[in-house]
Amino acid sequence: MPADELLEAFQELGDSLWYPSETDAKLEVFILSSKEVGDAFSQEDLIRLYYSGEDQPRSTSSRWAEANRLVSNGTMEFFRDLCDVITTYADNTYLIHEAHHREYAHDWRELRNLFFDNLVHQKFIRISLAEPDQARHDLYLVGRHIEIQEDPDTNELRTQLLDWFVIKTFVIET
């Protein structure tokens, strides 16, 4: 999917979803140039870009985890049970979510699929903020856009790594 279409699809979903915590937060989606960030993306890059300027909030700590479509710490931490209509636990108990949660589960699945179907080198980054915002933790899903082209004559697959897509939200934890 071309970058402009992908950004628009992410933004449309982001406009309809609120990330649940003590204060529900909107999702922001933006692109960072691979020229600005490089071939790897780290929590140090986020701190440098968004938490080190004079007018920017200060971070106290950061941590990251791999995010992939299968079970990974980053995927589990960001999406939690947001994609579930029914959450089933290891002991075979289950939770049928409230109507409001069920109503948006499809949109969360669509966001997750859009993220994993178009991006590689995915990771989850959590930034904890300093006082007076110490209850706030910024959450990021980051992945590098990959362009996939298939030659119809030879079926040869060509890929090109492009810019970084970032989905940002926050949680309040008191």
C-alpha atoms as an extended CHARMM CRD file, in Angstrom:
* protein
*
       174  EXT
         1         1  MET       CA              0.0000000000        0.0000000000        0.0000000000  PROA      1               0.0000000000
         2         2  PRO       CA              1.4410000000        3.4340000000       -0.8530000000  PROA      2               0.0000000000
         3         3  ALA       CA              2.5180000000        5.5460000000        2.1210000000  PROA      3               0.0000000000
         4         4  ASP       CA             -0.1540000000        8.2220000000        1.6790000000  PROA      4               0.0000000000
         5         5  GLU       CA             -2.9530000000        5.6160000000        1.5400000000  PROA      5               0.0000000000
         6         6  LEU       CA             -1.5250000000        3.7690000000        4.5330000000  PROA      6               0.0000000000
         7         7  LEU       CA             -1.2870000000        6.9750000000        6.5550000000  PROA      7               0.0000000000
         8         8  GLU       CA             -4.8690000000        7.8620000000        5.6570000000  PROA      8               0.0000000000
         9         9  ALA       CA             -6.1160000000        4.3800000000        6.6520000000  PROA      9               0.0000000000
        10        10  PHE       CA             -4.2740000000        4.5820000000        9.9910000000  PROA      10              0.0000000000
        11        11  GLN       CA             -5.6240000000        8.0870000000       10.6380000000  PROA      11              0.0000000000
        12        12  GLU       CA             -9.2100000000        7.0730000000        9.8570000000  PROA      12              0.0000000000
        13        13  LEU       CA             -9.0050000000        4.2180000000       12.3380000000  PROA      13              0.0000000000
        14        14  GLY       CA             -7.1910000000        6.4090000000       14.8480000000  PROA      14              0.0000000000
        15        15  ASP       CA             -9.9760000000        8.9880000000       14.6690000000  PROA      15              0.0000000000
        16        16  SER       CA            -12.5680000000        6.3820000000       15.6700000000  PROA      16              0.0000000000
        17        17  LEU       CA            -10.6450000000        4.7170000000       18.4980000000  PROA      17              0.0000000000
        18        18  TRP       CA             -9.8670000000        5.8370000000       22.0420000000  PROA      18              0.0000000000
        19        19  TYR       CA             -7.1540000000        4.0090000000       23.9740000000  PROA      19              0.0000000000
        20        20  PRO       CA             -8.6900000000        2.9870000000       27.2970000000  PROA      20              0.0000000000
        21        21  SER       CA             -7.1030000000        3.8710000000       30.6300000000  PROA      21              0.0000000000
        22        22  GLU       CA             -8.1150000000        6.1600000000       33.4800000000  PROA      22              0.0000000000
        23        23  THR       CA             -8.3380000000        8.8670000000       30.8090000000  PROA      23              0.0000000000
        24        24  ASP       CA             -9.1570000000        7.5690000000       27.3400000000  PROA      24              0.0000000000
        25        25  ALA       CA             -6.7570000000        8.9590000000       24.7520000000  PROA      25              0.0000000000
        26        26  LYS       CA             -6.9010000000        9.3840000000       20.9820000000  PROA      26              0.0000000000
        27        27  LEU       CA             -4.4130000000        7.7020000000       18.6900000000  PROA      27              0.0000000000
        28        28  GLU       CA             -1.9780000000        9.8460000000       16.7340000000  PROA      28              0.0000000000
        29        29  VAL       CA             -0.3230000000        8.5110000000       13.5990000000  PROA      29              0.0000000000
        30        30  PHE       CA              2.6790000000       10.0410000000       11.9080000000  PROA      30              0.0000000000
        31        31  ILE       CA              5.6040000000        9.1750000000        9.6750000000  PROA      31              0.0000000000
        32        32  LEU       CA              9.2640000000        9.6570000000       10.5130000000  PROA      32              0.0000000000
        33        33  SER       CA             11.7070000000        9.7430000000        7.6410000000  PROA      33              0.0000000000
        34        34  SER       CA             14.2260000000        6.9180000000        7.5380000000  PROA      34              0.0000000000
        35        35  LYS       CA             16.7810000000        9.6520000000        6.7610000000  PROA      35              0.0000000000
        36        36  GLU       CA             15.9680000000       11.2660000000       10.1180000000  PROA      36              0.0000000000
        37        37  VAL       CA             15.8630000000        8.0490000000       12.1430000000  PROA      37              0.0000000000
        38        38  GLY       CA             17.9880000000        5.5830000000       10.1890000000  PROA      38              0.0000000000
        39        39  ASP       CA             17.6060000000        1.8830000000        9.5450000000  PROA      39              0.0000000000
        40        40  ALA       CA             16.9480000000        1.0390000000       13.1870000000  PROA      40              0.0000000000
        41        41  PHE       CA             14.5040000000        2.7040000000       15.5310000000  PROA      41              0.0000000000
        42        42  SER       CA             14.9490000000        2.8150000000       19.2940000000  PROA      42              0.0000000000
        43        43  GLN       CA             13.4990000000        4.3910000000       22.3760000000  PROA      43              0.0000000000
        44        44  GLU       CA             16.5570000000        6.6650000000       22.3490000000  PROA      44              0.0000000000
        45        45  ASP       CA             15.3660000000        8.0090000000       18.9950000000  PROA      45              0.0000000000
        46        46  LEU       CA             11.9570000000        8.8570000000       20.4900000000  PROA      46              0.0000000000
        47        47  ILE       CA             13.5380000000       10.5320000000       23.5010000000  PROA      47              0.0000000000
        48        48  ARG       CA             15.8460000000       12.5510000000       21.2630000000  PROA      48              0.0000000000
        49        49  LEU       CA             12.9890000000       13.6430000000       18.9930000000  PROA      49              0.0000000000
        50        50  TYR       CA             10.1620000000       14.2540000000       21.4740000000  PROA      50              0.0000000000
        51        51  TYR       CA             11.4900000000       14.4490000000       25.0430000000  PROA      51              0.0000000000
        52        52  SER       CA             14.7720000000       16.3530000000       25.0020000000  PROA      52              0.0000000000
        53        53  GLY       CA             13.8170000000       19.8580000000       23.8680000000  PROA      53              0.0000000000
        54        54  GLU       CA             13.1860000000       22.7670000000       26.2180000000  PROA      54              0.0000000000
        55        55  ASP       CA              9.4410000000       22.9120000000       25.5690000000  PROA      55              0.0000000000
        56        56  GLN       CA              8.9770000000       19.1350000000       25.5610000000  PROA      56              0.0000000000
        57        57  PRO       CA              7.9730000000       16.8460000000       28.4200000000  PROA      57              0.0000000000
        58        58  ARG       CA             10.7900000000       14.9860000000       30.1810000000  PROA      58              0.0000000000
        59        59  SER       CA             11.0140000000       11.2210000000       30.2920000000  PROA      59              0.0000000000
        60        60  THR       CA             12.1040000000        9.3540000000       33.4030000000  PROA      60              0.0000000000
        61        61  SER       CA             12.4140000000        5.9400000000       31.8170000000  PROA      61              0.0000000000
        62        62  SER       CA             11.6940000000        4.0210000000       28.6830000000  PROA      62              0.0000000000
        63        63  ARG       CA             11.4380000000        0.4130000000       27.6860000000  PROA      63              0.0000000000
        64        64  TRP       CA             10.7360000000       -1.4210000000       24.4850000000  PROA      64              0.0000000000
        65        65  ALA       CA              9.5440000000       -4.8420000000       23.4120000000  PROA      65              0.0000000000
        66        66  GLU       CA              9.2650000000       -6.6250000000       20.1180000000  PROA      66              0.0000000000
        67        67  ALA       CA              5.8550000000       -6.4250000000       18.5060000000  PROA      67              0.0000000000
        68        68  ASN       CA              4.7660000000       -9.0100000000       15.9860000000  PROA      68              0.0000000000
        69        69  ARG       CA              1.4830000000      -10.5260000000       14.8560000000  PROA      69              0.0000000000
        70        70  LEU       CA              1.9840000000      -13.6130000000       16.9820000000  PROA      70              0.0000000000
        71        71  VAL       CA              2.3310000000      -13.5070000000       20.7270000000  PROA      71              0.0000000000
        72        72  SER       CA              4.9780000000      -10.9750000000       21.7240000000  PROA      72              0.0000000000
        73        73  ASN       CA              5.3260000000       -8.7620000000       24.7730000000  PROA      73              0.0000000000
        74        74  GLY       CA              4.9060000000       -5.5400000000       22.8250000000  PROA      74              0.0000000000
        75        75  THR       CA              1.8190000000       -6.7200000000       20.9620000000  PROA      75              0.0000000000
        76        76  MET       CA              0.2520000000       -8.0510000000       24.1450000000  PROA      76              0.0000000000
        77        77  GLU       CA              0.9900000000       -4.8410000000       26.0360000000  PROA      77              0.0000000000
        78        78  PHE       CA             -0.3400000000       -2.4580000000       23.3980000000  PROA      78              0.0000000000
        79        79  PHE       CA             -3.3770000000       -4.3620000000       22.1420000000  PROA      79              0.0000000000
        80        80  ARG       CA             -4.1440000000       -6.2350000000       25.3950000000  PROA      80              0.0000000000
        81        81  ASP       CA             -7.7100000000       -7.5050000000       24.9270000000  PROA      81              0.0000000000
        82        82  LEU       CA             -8.8270000000       -4.6070000000       22.7140000000  PROA      82              0.0000000000
        83        83  CYS       CA             -9.2590000000       -6.9150000000       19.6930000000  PROA      83              0.0000000000
        84        84  ASP       CA            -11.3350000000       -9.4490000000       21.6270000000  PROA      84              0.0000000000
        85        85  VAL       CA            -15.0630000000       -9.8730000000       21.8250000000  PROA      85              0.0000000000
        86        86  ILE       CA            -14.4090000000      -12.7750000000       24.2010000000  PROA      86              0.0000000000
        87        87  THR       CA            -11.0860000000      -13.1140000000       26.0250000000  PROA      87              0.0000000000
        88        88  THR       CA            -10.1630000000      -16.6930000000       26.9130000000  PROA      88              0.0000000000
        89        89  TYR       CA             -7.5520000000      -17.3420000000       29.6080000000  PROA      89              0.0000000000
        90        90  ALA       CA             -5.0590000000      -20.1970000000       30.0770000000  PROA      90              0.0000000000
        91        91  ASP       CA             -7.2480000000      -21.8290000000       32.7360000000  PROA      91              0.0000000000
        92        92  ASN       CA            -10.1680000000      -21.9540000000       30.2360000000  PROA      92              0.0000000000
        93        93  THR       CA            -12.1070000000      -19.2080000000       31.9630000000  PROA      93              0.0000000000
        94        94  TYR       CA            -13.3450000000      -16.4480000000       29.7340000000  PROA      94              0.0000000000
        95        95  LEU       CA            -14.6370000000      -12.9130000000       29.7820000000  PROA      95              0.0000000000
        96        96  ILE       CA            -17.3520000000      -11.6720000000       27.4610000000  PROA      96              0.0000000000
        97        97  HSD       CA            -16.6340000000       -7.9830000000       27.1130000000  PROA      97              0.0000000000
        98        98  GLU       CA            -19.1620000000       -5.2100000000       27.5770000000  PROA      98              0.0000000000
        99        99  ALA       CA            -21.1150000000       -3.9740000000       24.5460000000  PROA      99              0.0000000000
       100       100  HSD       CA            -18.9880000000       -0.8200000000       24.1270000000  PROA      100             0.0000000000
       101       101  HSD       CA            -15.7940000000       -2.8930000000       24.0550000000  PROA      101             0.0000000000
       102       102  ARG       CA            -17.2890000000       -5.4310000000       21.6160000000  PROA      102             0.0000000000
       103       103  GLU       CA            -18.4400000000       -2.6150000000       19.3420000000  PROA      103             0.0000000000
       104       104  TYR       CA            -14.8570000000       -1.4560000000       18.7380000000  PROA      104             0.0000000000
       105       105  ALA       CA            -13.0430000000       -4.8240000000       18.7570000000  PROA      105             0.0000000000
       106       106  HSD       CA            -13.3610000000       -5.0700000000       14.9610000000  PROA      106             0.0000000000
       107       107  ASP       CA            -11.7320000000       -1.6310000000       14.5070000000  PROA      107             0.0000000000
       108       108  TRP       CA             -8.8650000000       -2.6220000000       16.8220000000  PROA      108             0.0000000000
       109       109  ARG       CA             -8.3680000000       -5.8310000000       14.8000000000  PROA      109             0.0000000000
       110       110  GLU       CA             -8.3720000000       -3.7600000000       11.6090000000  PROA      110             0.0000000000
       111       111  LEU       CA             -5.7250000000       -1.4330000000       13.0880000000  PROA      111             0.0000000000
       112       112  ARG       CA             -3.6290000000       -4.4010000000       14.2040000000  PROA      112             0.0000000000
       113       113  ASN       CA             -3.8740000000       -6.0480000000       10.7790000000  PROA      113             0.0000000000
       114       114  LEU       CA             -3.0520000000       -2.8280000000        8.9500000000  PROA      114             0.0000000000
       115       115  PHE       CA              0.0150000000       -2.4270000000       11.1610000000  PROA      115             0.0000000000
       116       116  PHE       CA              1.2890000000       -5.9920000000       10.7010000000  PROA      116             0.0000000000
       117       117  ASP       CA              0.3610000000       -6.3150000000        7.0160000000  PROA      117             0.0000000000
       118       118  ASN       CA              2.3000000000       -3.2230000000        5.9270000000  PROA      118             0.0000000000
       119       119  LEU       CA              5.1570000000       -2.7120000000        8.3610000000  PROA      119             0.0000000000
       120       120  VAL       CA              8.2470000000       -4.6370000000        9.4560000000  PROA      120             0.0000000000
       121       121  HSD       CA             10.7530000000       -4.2100000000       12.3040000000  PROA      121             0.0000000000
       122       122  GLN       CA              7.8060000000       -3.5540000000       14.6170000000  PROA      122             0.0000000000
       123       123  LYS       CA              8.2510000000       -2.6640000000       18.2350000000  PROA      123             0.0000000000
       124       124  PHE       CA              6.3930000000       -1.2740000000       21.2100000000  PROA      124             0.0000000000
       125       125  ILE       CA              7.9430000000        1.5570000000       23.2200000000  PROA      125             0.0000000000
       126       126  ARG       CA              6.6940000000        2.9130000000       26.5310000000  PROA      126             0.0000000000
       127       127  ILE       CA              7.9580000000        6.2760000000       27.7990000000  PROA      127             0.0000000000
       128       128  SER       CA              7.3030000000        7.2800000000       31.4170000000  PROA      128             0.0000000000
       129       129  LEU       CA              7.1110000000       11.0120000000       32.0460000000  PROA      129             0.0000000000
       130       130  ALA       CA              8.6240000000       13.1180000000       34.8180000000  PROA      130             0.0000000000
       131       131  GLU       CA              6.7120000000       15.3340000000       37.2520000000  PROA      131             0.0000000000
       132       132  PRO       CA              4.2030000000       16.8660000000       37.0440000000  PROA      132             0.0000000000
       133       133  ASP       CA              3.0890000000       14.2230000000       34.5080000000  PROA      133             0.0000000000
       134       134  GLN       CA              4.4370000000       11.1450000000       36.3150000000  PROA      134             0.0000000000
       135       135  ALA       CA              1.0650000000        9.3370000000       36.0250000000  PROA      135             0.0000000000
       136       136  ARG       CA              1.2700000000        9.5600000000       32.2410000000  PROA      136             0.0000000000
       137       137  HSD       CA              2.9910000000        6.9550000000       30.0810000000  PROA      137             0.0000000000
       138       138  ASP       CA              3.2600000000        7.4790000000       26.3380000000  PROA      138             0.0000000000
       139       139  LEU       CA              2.8060000000        4.3430000000       24.2610000000  PROA      139             0.0000000000
       140       140  TYR       CA              4.1980000000        3.8970000000       20.7700000000  PROA      140             0.0000000000
       141       141  LEU       CA              3.8380000000        1.2310000000       18.1210000000  PROA      141             0.0000000000
       142       142  VAL       CA              6.5700000000        1.6740000000       15.5360000000  PROA      142             0.0000000000
       143       143  GLY       CA              7.1550000000       -0.1430000000       12.2750000000  PROA      143             0.0000000000
       144       144  ARG       CA              8.9860000000        0.4000000000        9.0320000000  PROA      144             0.0000000000
       145       145  HSD       CA              6.8920000000        0.6170000000        5.8920000000  PROA      145             0.0000000000
       146       146  ILE       CA              7.8020000000       -2.0130000000        3.3260000000  PROA      146             0.0000000000
       147       147  GLU       CA              6.8600000000       -1.6640000000       -0.3080000000  PROA      147             0.0000000000
       148       148  ILE       CA              6.1850000000       -4.9970000000       -2.0030000000  PROA      148             0.0000000000
       149       149  GLN       CA              6.1520000000       -5.3640000000       -5.7660000000  PROA      149             0.0000000000
       150       150  GLU       CA              5.7190000000       -8.5500000000       -7.7610000000  PROA      150             0.0000000000
       151       151  ASP       CA              6.8200000000       -8.8400000000      -11.3570000000  PROA      151             0.0000000000
       152       152  PRO       CA              3.8050000000      -10.3180000000      -13.1850000000  PROA      152             0.0000000000
       153       153  ASP       CA              6.0160000000      -11.9790000000      -15.7980000000  PROA      153             0.0000000000
       154       154  THR       CA              8.4800000000      -13.7060000000      -13.4650000000  PROA      154             0.0000000000
       155       155  ASN       CA              6.6350000000      -13.6580000000      -10.1150000000  PROA      155             0.0000000000
       156       156  GLU       CA              9.8150000000      -12.1680000000       -8.6970000000  PROA      156             0.0000000000
       157       157  LEU       CA              9.1490000000      -10.3450000000       -5.4480000000  PROA      157             0.0000000000
       158       158  ARG       CA             10.9170000000       -7.0290000000       -4.8650000000  PROA      158             0.0000000000
       159       159  THR       CA             10.8050000000       -5.1580000000       -1.6000000000  PROA      159             0.0000000000
       160       160  GLN       CA             11.9950000000       -1.7630000000       -0.4890000000  PROA      160             0.0000000000
       161       161  LEU       CA             12.1690000000       -0.4670000000        3.0630000000  PROA      161             0.0000000000
       162       162  LEU       CA             10.7280000000        3.0270000000        3.3270000000  PROA      162             0.0000000000
       163       163  ASP       CA              9.9380000000        5.3800000000        6.2310000000  PROA      163             0.0000000000
       164       164  TRP       CA              8.8390000000        4.6430000000        9.7950000000  PROA      164             0.0000000000
       165       165  PHE       CA              5.1800000000        4.7470000000       10.8260000000  PROA      165             0.0000000000
       166       166  VAL       CA              4.4160000000        5.6270000000       14.4310000000  PROA      166             0.0000000000
       167       167  ILE       CA              1.1600000000        5.1480000000       16.3180000000  PROA      167             0.0000000000
       168       168  LYS       CA              1.1630000000        7.0920000000       19.5720000000  PROA      168             0.0000000000
       169       169  THR       CA             -1.2320000000        7.2410000000       22.4980000000  PROA      169             0.0000000000
       170       170  PHE       CA             -0.9460000000        7.4320000000       26.2730000000  PROA      170             0.0000000000
       171       171  VAL       CA             -2.2890000000        5.9360000000       29.4640000000  PROA      171             0.0000000000
       172       172  ILE       CA             -2.8160000000        7.4740000000       32.8610000000  PROA      172             0.0000000000
       173       173  GLU       CA             -1.9070000000        5.2010000000       35.7530000000  PROA      173             0.0000000000
       174       174  THR       CA             -2.3930000000        6.4070000000       39.3040000000  PROA      174             0.0000000000
